């Protein structure tokens, strides 16, 4: 290459002092070498131009991404989190300024109309994302009415298939009326005006229904909400291991309605919320929220809000922080302490039997007809009680046989 370069720039001198045929051949050679050199220069020039274009495009894309992120963090308007009073169940509606609204759970079957009417009263008829935290009836039951009366674009489920009629109905309607996706740790809701990421469960994680419960972190203007569904302490410990940088939140939806199986000390320290919302029903049979959890929240100077005591809880978030529609609950922990009555299948009245979860008037009548029972497992002989419902009755821990 160096020799070629030398020849091209010294050929004019050789041509000048040559004569005849030799001079002619040198001129032809000079012209060919010059043409080759110009083509090489052109190729190099094109490569440089293309390289500059690629680099410029990458720079512009990076700038555009930064601008998008900046716009998302500084969007005008408010995020309103509605913790809808659906009794002993969860229903959280996130009303966003970009009209991409989110519903997390919808209470029991009979609370579906409550949720639908609440959303319609806001002037909203379309939900961009529905998150079904897990397939227990007090979280997904009301979604049937949501799919039948409102437009839903995408549904996120935990992937746990529950052997209940409620789950089957929910799943059929969700897949027919929306795009259905299984969410896992790291997945995000594609919403322009807020950041929302699933923190649990990890991909391919297995276990019981609460072990794969979806947990969602939502961030708006630097204020964050942690929506935990019924995640219990083993899941909390796993999140501390895998997602500790995302757990710190201003507002915590207390896990499992304030049950002692959730909201462990270590998890609460990691989240370090200013506000705790407990979605719980009045005089519920589970003794929720548990005095231990209430005591823990109070000892950490966390403001407590409860659906059973205060109705619908509405938290409005903007660039200046957040505000609530009611004052914090100031009751004493002792006010919620009470004993859970156990129910003997072989001796309880029809009315008493209906205190057991999933036991309707008809099922209570069948229980009385099938007496005596030797084990709780015999409840599967009753129409509509499959293994999934039996599991929930056993976990409730008030039904027994004697």
C-alpha positions as CSV (number, residue, x, y, z in Angstrom):
1,X,0.0,0.0,0.0
2,X,2.9,2.3,0.9
3,X,4.6,1.5,-2.4
4,X,1.4,2.2,-4.4
5,X,1.1,5.6,-2.6
6,X,4.7,6.4,-3.5
7,X,4.2,5.4,-7.1
8,X,1.1,7.5,-7.6
9,X,2.7,10.7,-6.3
10,X,6.0,10.1,-8.2
11,X,4.6,9.0,-11.6
12,X,4.1,12.6,-12.9
13,X,7.9,13.1,-12.7
14,X,8.6,9.8,-14.5
15,X,6.1,10.7,-17.3
16,X,7.7,14.2,-17.7
17,X,11.1,12.8,-18.5
18,X,10.0,9.8,-20.6
19,X,9.4,9.7,-24.4
20,X,7.6,7.7,-27.1
21,X,5.9,4.4,-26.3
22,X,7.4,4.3,-22.8
23,X,5.8,7.7,-22.1
24,X,2.4,6.5,-23.4
25,X,2.4,3.4,-21.2
26,X,3.4,5.4,-18.2
27,X,0.5,7.8,-18.8
28,X,-2.0,4.8,-19.1
29,X,-0.5,3.2,-15.9
30,X,-0.7,6.6,-14.1
31,X,-4.4,7.0,-15.1
32,X,-5.3,3.5,-14.0
33,X,-3.5,3.9,-10.6
34,X,-5.1,7.3,-10.1
35,X,-8.6,5.9,-10.8
36,X,-8.0,3.1,-8.3
37,X,-6.7,5.6,-5.7
38,X,-9.8,7.8,-6.2
39,X,-12.1,4.8,-5.8
40,X,-10.3,3.8,-2.6
41,X,-10.7,7.4,-1.3
42,X,-14.4,7.2,-2.2
43,X,-14.9,3.9,-0.4
44,X,-13.1,5.2,2.7
45,X,-15.3,8.4,2.5
46,X,-18.5,6.3,2.3
47,X,-17.5,4.2,5.2
48,X,-16.8,7.3,7.3
49,X,-20.1,8.9,6.3
50,X,-22.1,5.7,7.1
51,X,-20.2,5.4,10.4
52,X,-21.1,9.0,11.3
53,X,-24.7,8.4,10.4
54,X,-24.9,5.3,12.7
55,X,-23.2,7.0,15.6
56,X,-25.5,10.0,15.2
57,X,-28.6,7.8,15.1
58,X,-27.5,6.0,18.3
59,X,-26.9,9.4,20.0
60,X,-30.4,10.6,18.9
61,X,-32.0,7.4,20.1
62,X,-30.3,7.7,23.5
63,X,-31.4,11.4,23.7
64,X,-35.0,10.3,22.7
65,X,-35.0,7.6,25.4
66,X,-33.8,10.1,28.0
67,X,-36.5,12.6,26.9
68,X,-39.2,9.9,27.2
69,X,-38.1,8.9,30.6
70,X,-37.9,12.5,31.7
71,X,-41.4,13.1,30.3
72,X,-42.7,10.1,32.2
73,X,-41.3,11.3,35.5
74,X,-42.6,14.8,35.1
75,X,-45.9,14.3,33.5
76,X,-48.6,16.8,34.5
77,X,-51.6,15.7,36.4
78,X,-52.4,13.4,39.3
79,X,-52.4,9.6,40.0
80,X,-55.4,8.7,42.1
81,X,-55.3,5.4,44.0
82,X,-58.8,4.3,45.0
83,X,-58.8,1.5,47.6
84,X,-62.4,0.6,47.1
85,X,-64.4,-0.8,50.1
86,X,-65.4,-4.3,49.0
87,X,-65.6,-5.8,52.5
88,X,-63.3,-8.7,53.1
89,X,-61.4,-8.4,49.8
90,X,-59.1,-6.3,47.7
91,X,-60.0,-3.8,44.9
92,X,-57.6,-1.1,44.0
93,X,-58.2,1.3,41.0
94,X,-55.4,3.4,39.7
95,X,-56.8,6.4,37.9
96,X,-53.9,7.9,35.8
97,X,-53.5,11.2,34.0
98,X,-52.8,9.5,30.7
99,X,-56.1,7.6,30.7
100,X,-54.3,4.2,30.9
101,X,-56.1,3.1,34.1
102,X,-55.3,0.0,36.1
103,X,-57.5,-2.2,38.3
104,X,-55.8,-4.6,40.8
105,X,-58.3,-7.2,42.0
106,X,-62.1,-6.7,42.5
107,X,-63.3,-8.4,45.6
108,X,-65.8,-11.2,46.0
109,X,-68.4,-12.2,43.3
110,X,-71.1,-10.1,44.9
111,X,-68.9,-7.0,45.0
112,X,-68.4,-6.8,41.3
113,X,-71.2,-4.3,40.8
114,X,-69.7,-2.2,43.6
115,X,-66.4,-2.0,41.7
116,X,-68.0,-1.4,38.3
117,X,-70.3,1.3,39.5
118,X,-67.4,3.0,41.4
119,X,-65.4,3.2,38.2
120,X,-68.3,4.3,36.0
121,X,-69.0,7.1,38.5
122,X,-65.6,8.4,37.7
123,X,-66.7,8.7,34.1
124,X,-64.5,5.8,33.0
125,X,-65.6,2.8,30.9
126,X,-62.3,1.4,29.8
127,X,-59.5,-0.2,31.8
128,X,-56.1,-0.6,30.2
129,X,-54.7,-3.2,32.6
130,X,-56.3,-5.6,35.0
131,X,-54.0,-7.3,37.6
132,X,-55.4,-10.4,39.2
133,X,-53.0,-10.9,42.2
134,X,-54.0,-14.5,42.8
135,X,-57.1,-16.6,42.2
136,X,-58.9,-16.5,45.5
137,X,-62.5,-15.4,45.3
138,X,-62.0,-12.3,47.5
139,X,-59.7,-11.0,44.8
140,X,-61.0,-12.2,41.5
141,X,-64.7,-12.9,42.1
142,X,-65.8,-9.4,41.2
143,X,-63.8,-9.3,38.0
144,X,-66.6,-11.2,36.1
145,X,-68.7,-8.1,36.3
146,X,-65.8,-6.0,35.2
147,X,-65.2,-8.0,32.0
148,X,-68.9,-8.0,31.2
149,X,-69.6,-4.3,31.7
150,X,-66.3,-2.5,31.0
151,X,-63.7,-2.7,28.2
152,X,-60.4,-4.3,29.3
153,X,-57.3,-4.3,27.2
154,X,-54.8,-6.6,29.0
155,X,-55.1,-8.9,32.0
156,X,-52.1,-10.1,34.1
157,X,-52.5,-13.3,36.1
158,X,-50.2,-15.2,38.4
159,X,-50.3,-18.4,36.4
160,X,-51.8,-20.4,39.4
161,X,-54.7,-22.5,38.2
162,X,-57.2,-22.8,41.0
163,X,-59.8,-25.6,41.1
164,X,-62.9,-23.4,41.7
165,X,-65.9,-22.3,39.7
166,X,-64.9,-18.7,40.5
167,X,-61.5,-19.1,38.9
168,X,-62.9,-20.9,35.9
169,X,-65.4,-18.2,35.2
170,X,-62.8,-15.4,35.7
171,X,-60.3,-17.1,33.4
172,X,-62.8,-17.7,30.7
173,X,-64.0,-14.1,30.7
174,X,-60.4,-12.7,31.0
175,X,-59.2,-14.6,28.0
176,X,-62.3,-13.8,25.9
177,X,-62.4,-10.1,26.7
178,X,-58.8,-9.1,27.0
179,X,-55.2,-10.2,26.1
180,X,-54.2,-12.5,28.9
181,X,-50.6,-12.6,30.1
182,X,-48.8,-14.4,32.9
183,X,-46.7,-11.9,34.9
184,X,-43.4,-12.6,36.7
185,X,-40.7,-10.6,38.5
186,X,-39.3,-7.8,36.3
187,X,-42.3,-7.5,33.9
188,X,-43.6,-4.0,33.5
189,X,-46.9,-2.4,32.8
190,X,-46.6,-0.5,29.5
191,X,-48.0,2.9,30.7
192,X,-46.5,6.2,29.6
193,X,-47.3,8.3,32.6
194,X,-46.1,6.0,35.4
195,X,-43.6,3.3,36.2
196,X,-45.0,0.0,37.3
197,X,-43.0,-3.2,37.8
198,X,-43.8,-6.7,39.2
199,X,-41.5,-7.7,42.0
200,X,-42.9,-11.2,42.6
201,X,-43.0,-14.1,41.8
202,X,-39.7,-14.9,40.1
203,X,-40.0,-16.8,36.8
204,X,-40.7,-20.5,37.2
205,X,-41.4,-20.0,40.9
206,X,-43.8,-22.7,42.3
207,X,-45.8,-23.2,45.4
208,X,-49.2,-22.7,46.9
209,X,-51.6,-19.9,45.7
210,X,-50.2,-17.2,48.0
211,X,-46.6,-18.2,47.1
212,X,-47.0,-17.0,43.5
213,X,-49.2,-14.0,44.4
214,X,-48.4,-11.0,42.1
215,X,-46.8,-8.0,43.9
216,X,-46.7,-4.7,42.0
217,X,-44.6,-1.6,42.6
218,X,-46.0,1.7,41.2
219,X,-44.0,4.9,41.0
220,X,-45.3,8.4,40.1
221,X,-43.5,11.6,40.6
222,X,-41.1,9.9,42.9
223,X,-43.9,8.7,45.2
224,X,-44.4,4.9,45.2
225,X,-47.1,2.4,46.1
226,X,-46.4,-1.3,46.9
227,X,-49.5,-3.5,46.2
228,X,-48.9,-6.8,47.8
229,X,-52.2,-8.8,47.4
230,X,-52.0,-11.7,49.8
231,X,-48.2,-12.2,49.7
232,X,-47.0,-13.9,52.9
233,X,-43.8,-13.8,54.9
234,X,-41.9,-16.4,52.8
235,X,-42.6,-14.3,49.7
236,X,-41.6,-11.1,51.5
237,X,-38.3,-12.7,52.4
238,X,-37.8,-13.7,48.8
239,X,-38.5,-10.1,47.7
240,X,-35.9,-8.8,50.1
241,X,-33.3,-11.1,48.6
242,X,-34.3,-10.3,44.9
243,X,-35.8,-6.8,44.9
244,X,-34.6,-4.9,47.9
245,X,-33.8,-1.8,45.8
246,X,-37.5,-1.6,44.7
247,X,-39.2,-2.2,48.0
248,X,-38.9,1.2,49.6
249,X,-42.4,2.8,49.2
250,X,-44.4,5.7,50.6
251,X,-47.7,3.7,50.6
252,X,-48.0,0.1,51.4
253,X,-51.1,-2.0,50.8
254,X,-50.8,-4.3,53.8
255,X,-50.6,-7.9,52.8
256,X,-53.4,-10.5,53.3
257,X,-55.8,-8.0,54.9
258,X,-53.6,-7.5,57.9
259,X,-53.1,-11.2,58.7
260,X,-50.3,-12.2,61.0
261,X,-49.0,-14.3,58.1
262,X,-47.8,-11.1,56.3
263,X,-46.1,-7.8,56.9
264,X,-43.1,-9.2,58.8
265,X,-40.8,-7.0,60.8
266,X,-37.9,-7.3,58.3
267,X,-40.2,-6.6,55.3
268,X,-41.7,-3.6,57.0
269,X,-38.3,-2.2,57.7
270,X,-37.3,-2.6,54.0
271,X,-40.4,-1.0,52.7
272,X,-40.4,1.8,55.4
273,X,-43.8,3.3,54.3
274,X,-45.4,6.4,55.6
275,X,-48.9,5.1,54.9
276,X,-50.4,1.7,55.3
277,X,-53.8,0.8,53.8
278,X,-55.6,-2.3,55.1
279,X,-58.4,-3.7,52.9
280,X,-60.6,-5.6,55.3
281,X,-64.2,-6.2,56.1
282,X,-66.2,-5.2,59.1
283,X,-66.4,-7.9,61.8
284,X,-64.8,-10.4,59.5
285,X,-64.5,-14.0,60.7
286,X,-60.6,-14.1,60.3
287,X,-59.9,-11.5,63.0
288,X,-58.2,-9.3,60.4
289,X,-56.3,-7.1,60.9
290,X,-54.3,-9.0,63.4
291,X,-53.3,-7.0,66.6
292,X,-49.7,-7.9,66.1
293,X,-49.6,-6.3,62.7
294,X,-51.4,-3.2,63.9
295,X,-49.0,-2.9,66.8
296,X,-46.1,-3.2,64.4
297,X,-47.4,-0.5,62.2
298,X,-48.0,1.9,65.1
299,X,-44.6,1.3,66.6
300,X,-43.1,2.4,63.3
301,X,-45.2,5.6,63.2
302,X,-47.0,4.5,60.1
303,X,-50.3,6.1,59.3
304,X,-53.0,3.5,59.1
305,X,-56.1,3.6,56.9
306,X,-58.8,0.9,57.0
307,X,-61.8,0.1,54.7
308,X,-63.8,-1.4,57.5
309,X,-63.5,1.7,59.6
310,X,-63.3,4.5,57.0
311,X,-65.0,3.2,53.8
312,X,-63.3,4.0,50.5
313,X,-59.7,5.2,50.9
314,X,-58.6,7.6,48.2
315,X,-54.9,8.7,47.9
316,X,-54.0,11.5,45.4
317,X,-50.4,11.8,44.2
318,X,-48.9,14.7,42.3
319,X,-45.5,16.4,42.0
320,X,-45.9,17.9,45.5
321,X,-46.5,14.6,47.3
322,X,-49.8,12.9,48.3
323,X,-53.0,13.5,50.1
324,X,-55.8,11.4,51.5
325,X,-59.6,11.8,51.5
326,X,-59.8,10.9,55.2
327,X,-57.8,11.2,58.4
328,X,-55.7,8.3,59.6
329,X,-57.3,5.6,61.7
330,X,-56.6,6.3,65.4
331,X,-58.3,3.4,67.1
332,X,-56.7,1.2,69.8
333,X,-55.2,-2.1,68.9
334,X,-57.3,-3.8,71.6
335,X,-60.5,-2.7,69.8
336,X,-60.1,-5.3,67.1
337,X,-59.2,-8.3,69.4
338,X,-61.7,-11.1,69.4
339,X,-61.8,-14.8,69.4
340,X,-62.7,-16.9,66.3
341,X,-65.6,-19.2,66.8
342,X,-64.9,-22.8,65.6
343,X,-67.7,-24.7,63.8
344,X,-68.3,-28.4,64.3
345,X,-69.7,-29.9,61.1
346,X,-71.6,-32.5,63.1
347,X,-73.4,-30.2,65.6
348,X,-73.5,-26.7,64.2
349,X,-76.8,-25.1,63.1
350,X,-77.5,-24.2,59.5
351,X,-76.8,-20.5,60.3
352,X,-73.6,-21.4,62.1
353,X,-72.4,-23.6,59.2
354,X,-72.7,-20.6,56.9
355,X,-69.9,-18.8,58.8
356,X,-67.5,-21.2,57.1
357,X,-66.1,-19.8,53.9
358,X,-67.9,-21.0,50.7
359,X,-70.8,-22.6,52.7
360,X,-74.0,-21.2,51.3
361,X,-77.5,-21.9,52.6
362,X,-77.9,-24.8,50.2
363,X,-74.5,-26.3,51.1
364,X,-75.3,-25.9,54.8
365,X,-78.5,-27.9,54.2
366,X,-76.5,-30.7,52.4
367,X,-74.0,-30.8,55.3
368,X,-76.8,-31.5,57.8
369,X,-78.2,-34.2,55.5
370,X,-74.7,-35.9,55.1
371,X,-73.9,-36.0,58.8
372,X,-72.0,-37.5,60.5
373,X,-68.7,-36.5,59.1
374,X,-65.5,-38.3,60.0
375,X,-63.1,-35.8,58.3
376,X,-63.2,-32.4,56.6
377,X,-62.2,-34.1,53.3
378,X,-65.8,-35.5,53.1
379,X,-67.0,-32.0,52.2
380,X,-66.0,-32.8,48.6
381,X,-69.1,-35.0,48.5
382,X,-71.1,-31.8,48.4
383,X,-71.9,-30.4,45.0
384,X,-69.5,-27.6,44.0
385,X,-66.9,-28.3,46.7
386,X,-63.7,-29.5,44.9
387,X,-60.2,-29.7,46.2
388,X,-59.5,-26.0,45.7
389,X,-62.5,-24.9,47.9
390,X,-61.7,-27.6,50.4
391,X,-58.2,-26.2,50.7
392,X,-59.5,-22.7,51.5
393,X,-61.9,-24.1,54.1
394,X,-59.0,-25.9,55.7
395,X,-56.8,-22.8,55.7
396,X,-59.6,-20.8,57.3
397,X,-59.1,-23.1,60.2
398,X,-62.6,-22.7,61.9
399,X,-64.3,-25.9,60.6
400,X,-63.6,-29.1,62.4
401,X,-65.1,-32.6,63.0
402,X,-65.8,-34.1,66.4
